[in-house]
Amino acid sequence: MAGMTAAAAQMGPMPQATQTPPGASPWDPPAQQMPPCVVEFGKLRDDAQKKAAAIRSASERKADPKEACGLFNVFSASEAKLIKYAIDKAASCGIPPEVATNLKQQHVKTVEIQTKVCRIAAAPPRPQGPSLSDALGSGTVPDASNIRTGRGTYDTLTGTPLGK
């Protein structure tokens, strides 16, 4: 996600298609169009960022691991598509090689997280252990009627702990 932002920063702002203002004369120079490859790269980048935002949203609402795994799978595929496009069109679109390198590095981190999340999602649910009250037993709660008093080793109120 941070890599995508860095890649977008390296690419610079996306040029905007200029519109001919109302009342422009026909002798004005034609409006400059964005190259199709830049438009496509921007669409792929925006798609990946949208999928990254879905992961962030799911994380904030504490989504279950299966949902998170699915979101990571979709994001990872989108990121891989963006990387492939950046590599394939680097020369013809003028995409700097650093963009593809940064995207690849970010994708490695994405795949690591994806693997962990999907491993957790695929694991069988952990069995619930006994509760504290189960572990302590469902015996009676001590009160004045069921407390034994005696002359034990640690009964120091009436004598020495070492015996008589």
ChimeraX attribute file (.defattr): number of C-alpha atoms within 10 A of each C-alpha:
attribute: neighborCount
match mode: 1-to-1
recipient: residues
	/A:1	19
	/A:2	12
	/A:3	18
	/A:4	23
	/A:5	14
	/A:6	16
	/A:7	21
	/A:8	18
	/A:9	12
	/A:10	14
	/A:11	17
	/A:12	9
	/A:13	9
	/A:14	13
	/A:15	13
	/A:16	10
	/A:17	11
	/A:18	11
	/A:19	10
	/A:20	14
	/A:21	8
	/A:22	6
	/A:23	6
	/A:24	9
	/A:25	9
	/A:26	8
	/A:27	6
	/A:28	8
	/A:29	9
	/A:30	10
	/A:31	11
	/A:32	12
	/A:33	12
	/A:34	13
	/A:35	11
	/A:36	10
	/A:37	17
	/A:38	17
	/A:39	15
	/A:40	13
	/A:41	22
	/A:42	18
	/A:43	13
	/A:44	19
	/A:45	21
	/A:46	16
	/A:47	16
	/A:48	23
	/A:49	19
	/A:50	14
	/A:51	21
	/A:52	22
	/A:53	14
	/A:54	16
	/A:55	20
	/A:56	15
	/A:57	12
	/A:58	16
	/A:59	13
	/A:60	9
	/A:61	8
	/A:62	10
	/A:63	13
	/A:64	13
	/A:65	19
	/A:66	15
	/A:67	15
	/A:68	21
	/A:69	23
	/A:70	16
	/A:71	18
	/A:72	23
	/A:73	18
	/A:74	16
	/A:75	26
	/A:76	20
	/A:77	14
	/A:78	21
	/A:79	26
	/A:80	16
	/A:81	16
	/A:82	25
	/A:83	22
	/A:84	15
	/A:85	17
	/A:86	23
	/A:87	16
	/A:88	13
	/A:89	15
	/A:90	16
	/A:91	11
	/A:92	8
	/A:93	14
	/A:94	12
	/A:95	21
	/A:96	15
	/A:97	12
	/A:98	13
	/A:99	22
	/A:100	22
	/A:101	16
	/A:102	18
	/A:103	24
	/A:104	19
	/A:105	12
	/A:106	18
	/A:107	21
	/A:108	12
	/A:109	13
	/A:110	17
	/A:111	16
	/A:112	10
	/A:113	14
	/A:114	20
	/A:115	15
	/A:116	13
	/A:117	19
	/A:118	18
	/A:119	14
	/A:120	15
	/A:121	17
	/A:122	12
	/A:123	9
	/A:124	8
	/A:125	8
	/A:126	6
	/A:127	6
	/A:128	6
	/A:129	8
	/A:130	9
	/A:131	9
	/A:132	8
	/A:133	9
	/A:134	10
	/A:135	9
	/A:136	9
	/A:137	9
	/A:138	8
	/A:139	8
	/A:140	7
	/A:141	7
	/A:142	9
	/A:143	7
	/A:144	6
	/A:145	6
	/A:146	9
	/A:147	9
	/A:148	7
	/A:149	7
	/A:150	9
	/A:151	12
	/A:152	9
	/A:153	11
	/A:154	12
	/A:155	13
	/A:156	12
	/A:157	8
	/A:158	8
	/A:159	12
	/A:160	11
	/A:161	13
	/A:162	8
	/A:163	11
	/A:164	5
